Amino acid sequence: MTSPDAAPLRLNGRDIGRHAIMAVVNRTPDSFFDKGATYGFEAALDAVDRAVAEGADIIDIGGVKAGPGADVGVAEELRRVVDLVAAVRDRHPGVVISVDTWRAEVGAAVAEAGADLLNDTWGGPDPALAEVAAAHGVGLVCAHAGGLDPRTRPHRTGYDDVVADVVGHVTAEAERALALGVAREAILIDPAHDFGKNTRHSLEITRRLGELTATGWPVLVAVSNKDFIGETLGRPVDKRGVGTMAVLGVSALLGARVFRVHDVAAARRALDAVAAVAQ
């Protein structure tokens, strides 16, 4: 459970509370969950409006599908995300804008357009991204993907201790970002469930999430509708909502601070219930 003296987390000039919701808005035609429903510019902007109205604290904009698929070069990723970041900044000045990218060139462009946070879900394949975050005064998510190249899937991945591997990697990335000049209160760590991990690994990380929160760095969890939930419950991607809320609740009780989700309204209700139980 998050204690009153938890490490400060501050983005876009605002203190991020006990349970912050990060809404997923993907400008991709092949998203695993919404199948491209928010690929169009106006559809994406409408999705942002809905998420903010439903209680999202952070909007996480992505321009490249996480999994394997059609190649998306830097120019195309920029086309998909930069104008949307600028529009959201103008439309919702108080919201925190995050961009899901591993590329330093994209990070610099979105920071100039108004982004507050760079969400590097692939665990640092481009070390210059942390330098970009420092230069532009924005935050950084330090994640763990087991050393995989972006948009690839693991083959028989094994760890002596997956949680120890995660903790070692994300804390090293966070300390490096801090040394480069990223503000301590703008750095988060993310175990990155399913990235470079199988279902057993993702369940183990969830069970032992307290070991990540004990590091003192604010923890982000991105579990919404993921494969480990589907495989555990035997449910297709569009039937994983209940499982997602259960994992969010466990993560909140173990001290996670930021929750990346597709269903903002349901997540807000679930996390409010957890807060009431835990107070």
Helices and strands as residue ranges (DSSP letters): E 10-11, E 14-15, E 20-26, H 41-53, E 58-62, H 74-91, E 96-100, H 104-113, E 117-120, H 128-136, E 139-143, H 162-180, G 184-186, E 187-190, H 199-207, H 210-213, E 220-221, H 227-233, G 237-239, H 241-253, E 258-261, H 264-278
